[in-house]
Amino acid sequence: MKLKALVASLTLLAATSAGAQVADLQTVYELALQNDSELRAAEATYRAALENRPIARAALLPQISLSASRTHNETDVSPDGAPSSDYGYDTDDYRLTLNQSVYDYRNWVQLKQADLGTYAAGATRDAARQNLIVRVAQAYFDVLAAEDSLTFAKAEKEAVARQLEQTQRRFEVGLIAITDVKESQAQYDLTVAQEIAATNQLDVAREALTVVTGESIDMLAKLSAELPLLKPEPANVQEWVDWALTNNLQLVATRYSTEVSAEEIKRQRGGHYPTLGLAASYARTELGDNPQGARDVDDTQIALQLQIPIFSGGLTTSLTRQAREQFDAAKEQHELVRRNTVRSTRASYLTVEANVARVQALARALESTQAAAEAAQAGFEVGTRTAVDVLLALREVYRAQRDYAQARYDYLVETLRLRQAAGILVVDDLMHINRWLETR
C-alpha cells in the first residue's frame, strides 16, 4: 500500500511538473488509500479487535506466577535470671504457583463473543473501505463540477460583456433605448458575482478533496463526453434490496454486534453457575542461622477448587437484566440499519434510473437553449428582440450546461452508492469509471 501511494505521489508530481498529464481517479484513490484518516482509524480499530480473541483465550490457559522475598529477622532473647542476647538472620521465600480453569462457563462464552466481535469489526472495516471509494468519487466529481461552474461562469461573463458592448454601441447610434444598456450592465454585474461564488466553490471543493487524499491536487482528468449511460442491472429493485439485506456491510456488522449482545446475556447468567479450577504451588523457605539452626523447608500443594455461588447481593441477576436490555437495544439498532439499508438501496436504484433519463433530457435541453439563444441574438440584430431577451437566453444556455455536467457526475456517484448499499462495491467499479476520464 505504501508503494502504491509513493507511485501515486510521484505520478502526481510528474504530471504537475510536466503539464502533459493530470491526476485521474486511480491516482487520487491510491493517495486516499494511504492517507485517509477515516480509513486508517477503521483499520486500527479492526487490528485492536483482533486482540480480543487472545485476551479471551488467556482465561482458558494456565496462569503461572513466580514470587520471591527475603526477610531479615532481629530477635532479642532474655531468659529468666540470665543476660539477654541478640541475634539476626535472613529468611528467603520462593513460590511457584499455577492456576488452571477446568470449567468456567463464562470464559467459553467470552471466547465466542471475541470471535463475533472480530467479525463485526471486519465488516466495519470493509464498510469503511467501500465508503472510501464513494467519498473519493464524490470529492473528485465535486471538484470537476466546481471547475465546470467556474468555466461556465467565466464564459457567461464574457458573453454578457460582449452583449453589453454591442448594446452600448447600438444605443450610441440611437437604435435602442437606455433601458437596454442598464439591463445589460445589471446582468454583467450579476455574472461577476457568480464568477466570484464559483471560484470560492472550487476552492472549497479542492479542500474537501485534500482532506481525503492528504495532498493538494490542482489538475484532475475530465470526464469524457462519450460516457455511456447504463441503467442498473438487474433491472429489478427487489433483487437489489435482497442483495443488500444479505451483503450490506453495515447491516452485517450490526448483525454480529447483536449476536455479541445475545451472548452477553449468557455470560452474565453464568455468574450463577459453579466453577472448577486446579491450583498447584511449590514453595521453598530457606531459614538463615538462628537458635534452631539453619534449615530449608519445601512445601508442595495441589488442589481442585470448586466454587458454588449462593448469593452475591443480587449482582448477577441485575447484570443479566442489564444485558437483556442491551440486547433489545442492539436488536432495535439492527432493525433501524436494516430499514435504512432498504431505503437507501431503493432510493439509489430509483435515482440512478432517474439520472439516466435526466442526463438525456438535459442534453436535449442544452441543444434547445443554444438554438433559442442563437435565434434571440439574430432577432436582436434585426430589431425584433430586445437585449433582455438575449441575456435571458444566454443565462438559460449556461444554466443548462451546468445542469447537464452536474447530472452526469451525480449519475456516476449514485451508481457507486447503489453498489455500496447492495454490499457489492469494489475498487474495480471505480477503475471502470476511471476509463472514461480524459487524462490529456
N, C-alpha and C positions, 0 to 999 in steps of 0.2 A: 504494500500500500504506500509506503514511503517512497519507493522507487517510482511508482506511478505519479505521485504528487510532484516529485522532482522533475520528471519528464514533462508534466503539465506546466510547471512553472517555467522551465526552460523554453517550452514551445510558446508560451505566452510572451516571454521576454523577447524571443527571436521574432515573433510576429509583430510586436510593438516596434522593435528597432528597425526591422526590415520594411515594415509598412505594406507588405505584399499579402500577408495572411493574417486573419483575425481569429480570436478565440471562438470555438464552437461549443455546443452543449457538452461534448465529451470532455473537452479541456476543463470547462467550468465544473462539471460533475466530479472529475478526479481531484480537483483542488478542494472542493467541498467535502469529499470523502475523507480527506486527510485533516482538514482544518475546522470543519463544522463542530462547534462546541456542543450542540444538542445531541448529535450522534455520538460524540466521544463520551458524553455523560451516560448515554444509554449503554454503550459498550462497557464502561467501567462498572455500571450497576449490574450488568449481566455477569461480569467476572467476579464481582463480590458475591452474587447469588450462587455461583458455582462452589463457593466455600461452605455453603450451608450443609451439604451432604457430609463432607469430612467432619464438620463440627458435630452433626447429629450422630455420625457413626462412632465418634470418640466415646460416647457414653456406653457403647456396647463392647468396647475393648478394655483390656486390663489397665488399671491405673496403678502405676508403680512409683514409689517415692522413697528417697533415702534421706535420713536426717542424722545429724551428729552433734554432740555437745560435750563440753568439758566444764566440770565444776570443781572449784577449789574449796576445800573444807578446812576450817580452823577450829580446833577443839581444845577446850580448857578443862582438864580433869582435876578435881580436888577431893581426894579420898579423905575420910574422917581421920583427923589427927595426923595427916601427912601433908607435906607441902604440895602445892598444885604444880601440874606440869602441862605445858602446851605442846601441841604438835599439829602439823598440817599435812594434807595430802590431796591429790587430784583424783577425780573420778571421770572417766571417759565413757560416753554412751554412744552406741551406734545402732540404728534401727532401719531395717529394710521392710517396707510394707507393700503388700499387693492387695488390691480390691478388684473383684470381677463381678459384674452384674450377671446373674444367672437368669433371672426373669424380672423384667420391669416393662409392663405393657406400654407405658408412656414413651419409653425410649424407641420402641419399634414404630409407634405412630409418628413420632417426631422425625424419624428417618424417612418415612413416606411423605410427610409434609415437605421435607427438604427437596425431595425429587420433584414433587408437584410445583414447588416454588421455583425450582430451576427451569422447569418447562414454561412457566408463566413469564419468567424473566427473559427466556429465549424468544418467546413470541413478542414480548415488548421490544426487545432489541431489533428483531426483524421488522416490526412495525415502524420503528424509527428509521431503519434503512429505506423502507418504502416511502416514508414521509419525506426523506431527504430528496428522493427522486422528484417528487411533486414540488417541493419547495424550490429546488434548483430550477425546474422548468418554469414555475411561477415567477421567480425573481428574474430569470433570463428574459422571458417574454414581456415582463413589466418594463424592463429597460428598452426592449425593442419598441414597445408601444409608446413609451415616452419619447424615444428618438423620432418615431413617426409623427407624433403630435407636434414636436418642435419643428420638424421639417415642413409639415403642412402649415403650421402657424407662420413660419417664415415665408413660405410660398404665397400664402394668403395675404400677408402684409405687402409683399412685393406687387402682387396683382392689384390690390386696392390702391397702392401708391401710384401705379400706372394709371388706374382709373381716375384717381384724384387729379393727376397731372393732365389727363385728357379732358376732364371736366372743367378744370380751370381755363384751359385754352379755349374750349367751346364757349365758356362764359365771357371770356375777354372779347370774343368776336360777336357776342350778342345772340348766340344760338340757344342758350339755356338760361334759366333763372339762377339767382344766387343761392336759392334753397338747395339746389342740386350740389353745389360746391360744399355747402355746410354739411349736407348729408354724407358726402364722400369723406370730408375731413373727420366727421364723427366716427365713421366706420373705420377709418385708418387708425384713429386713436385707440379704438377697441382692439384692433389687431395687434397693436404694440403691447397692450396689456396682456393679450392672450399669449404672445411670444414670451413675455416675462414669466407668466404662470407655467408655460410649457417647459421653459428652461429649469425652473425650480423643481417641477415634477420629475424631470430627467435626473437631476442631482439626487433627489430623494430615492429614486429607483436604483440608482447606482450604489448608493449607500446600503440599501437593503441587500443587494447582491454581494457587497463586500462582507456583510455580516455572515452570510452563508459560506463564502469561499475563503475568507480571511485575507484576501488580497484585492487590490483595486484593479479593475479591468475596464479599459476605456473603449476597446473595439470588439464588437460582437458580430458574429456572422448573421446575415439577414435571412429571412425566410423566403424560400423560392416561390415565385408566382405560380408554379406548376404543382403546388401542394394538392394531393388527392383528398377528397372529402369522402370518408367511409363511415357508414352507419355501423352501430355495434353489431357484432356477430358472436353468438346467435341473436337474431332479431326478435328476442322474446325476453321481456323484462323479468318474468318469473324465474327463468333459468339463471339470470344474473343474480337474482335475490337468493336462489338456492345455493349458488356458489359462495356467495357472501356469508350465508349462515353457517357454512362449513369451513371456509378458509379465511375469513376476515381475521387478521392477526390480533386486533384489539379485542374482538369477541373471544378468540381462543385464549388470550391472556386472562380475561375475566373469568372464563370457564374454569381454568386451572386455579385461579385465586379462590373461586367459590368452593372448589374441592378441598383446598387447604383449610378453609373455614369449617367445612364439614368434619374434617379430620381433627380440628382443634376441639370440637365437642367431645370426641372420643378420648383425646389426650387428657382433657380436664376431668372427664368422668373416671379416667384411670387412676385418679387420686384415691378412689375408694378401694382399689384392688391391692392385694398383698404383693410384696416384692421379696425376692430371694437373691441373696448375694453371698459370694465367697470372699472371705478375708483371711489373709495369711501374713504373718510377720516373723521376722527374725531379729532379735535384739541381743547385743553384746555389751556388757558393762565391765570395764576394767578399773578396779579399785587400786589406788596407789598405796604406799606404805602407811599403815595405820596399826593401832594396837592389836587388831585381829590378824594382821599380816596381809600382804598384797595378794589379790586373787582376781580371777576373771569369772564372770557369770554369763552363760549363754541361755537364751530363752527363745523357743520356737513355738508359735501358735498357729493353728489352722482352725477356722470356724466357718460354719454355714449359718448365715443370719437370715431369719425370716421376720419380716415386719408386716403386721396387720393393722391398718389404720382403723381406729374405732371412732374417734371424734376429734375434729380439727376446728371446732368453733364455727362450723358452717362454711368454712373457706372453700372447700371443694365443691360443695353444692352451689355456692354463689358464682364461682368461676365457670362452672358448667352452664349455668343460666346465662351468664355474660357471653359465653362462646356461642350459645344458641342465637342470641340477639345479633351478634356479629355475623353469624351465618345468614340470618334473614336479611341483614343489610347487604351482604355480598350478593345474595340472590337477586335482590331488587336492583343493585348496580348492574349485574349481568343482564337483567331484563331490559334496563334502560339502554345499555350498549347494543343489545340485540335490536331494539326498536329503532335506535338511531342508525344502525347498520342498514336495516331495511329501507329506512327513509332516504339515507344518503345514496344507496345503490339505485333506488328508483329515480331519485332526483337527478343523479348523474346520467343515468341512461336516457331519461327524457331530455335533459339539457344537451347531450351530445346530438341526439336526433334533431332537436330544435336548432342547434348551432349549424348543422349541415344546411338546413333549409334557410337559416338566416344569412349565412355567408353567400349562398346562391342568390338570395333576394337582394342583398346589398350590392353584389356585383352588378345586377341589372339596374339597381337604383343609381349606382355610380355612372353607368353609361347614360342613363336618362338625365341626370343632373348636369352632366357635361354637355349633352346636346342642348339642354334648356339654357345653360349659360352662354353657349355659342349663339343661340337664337336671340337671347336678350342683348348680347353685345352687338349683333347685327342690327337689331331694331333700334338700339340707342344711336348707332351711327347714322341711320336714316331718319331719326327723329320720332319713331313710333313708340319707343320705350324710354323710360327715364333712367337716370343714374342710379336711383334707388333700386329699380328692378334689376339692374346689372349686379349691384352689390349683393342683393339678396340671393341671386342665382349663384354668385361666386361662393357665398357662405355655404350654401347647400352642397356645392361640389366638394369643398374641403371637409365639411361635416361627414359627407358620405365616404370620403377617403379614410377619415379617421375611424369611422364605424366599421368599415369593411376590414381594415387592418386589425382592429381590436377583436372582431368576431373570429378571425382566423386563429389568433392567439388563444382566445377563450376555448375554441373547439379543441385545440391540442391539449391544453391543460386539463380540460374536463374529461377528455379521453383517458388521460392518466389517472384522474381521480376515480373514474368508473372502475378501472382495473385495480386500483388500490382498495376500493370498497369491497370488491369481489375477492381480494386477497391473492390476486394472481399477477400483480405488478412486479416486473423485473427490470434490470438495467437495460436489457435488450430493447425494451419498449422505448426507452429514452434514446438509445442509439438509432432506432428506426426513424424517429423524428429528426435526429441529427443528420440523416442522409438528405433531408430536404432543406438543409441550410446551405447558403452560398458563402463559401469561405473566401472568395476573392471578389 
